[in-house]
Amino acid sequence: MAWSQEEERILLRIERHLIDEDPRLAARLESFDRRVRRREEDGRRRERPSRRPGRSTVVLMTSWLLIATLIATLLILVLRHEAAALPL
């Protein structure tokens, strides 16, 4: 919702009055405003989904794949050993 011309005029008058009364406060508020805008822009850039998985994700997936491979190998060895031990 946009400000009316009268509201904008009143806000500009208040802003000028505050700048005249305390220029240090006005400088601090302007600096704070710039930092907030910069953080918001950085946040928007970070919100984009990453196409590549992070390093920790790759390490975890590799670890789980290795564990699954070892379990499957041990299971195959045990089943072969039991099959070889059965009398025919």
ABEGO torsion letter per residue (X at the ends): XBBBAAAAAAAAAAAAAAAAABAAAAAAAAAAAAAAAAAAAAAAAAABBBABBBAAAAAAAAAAAAAAAAAAAAAAAAAAAAAAABBX
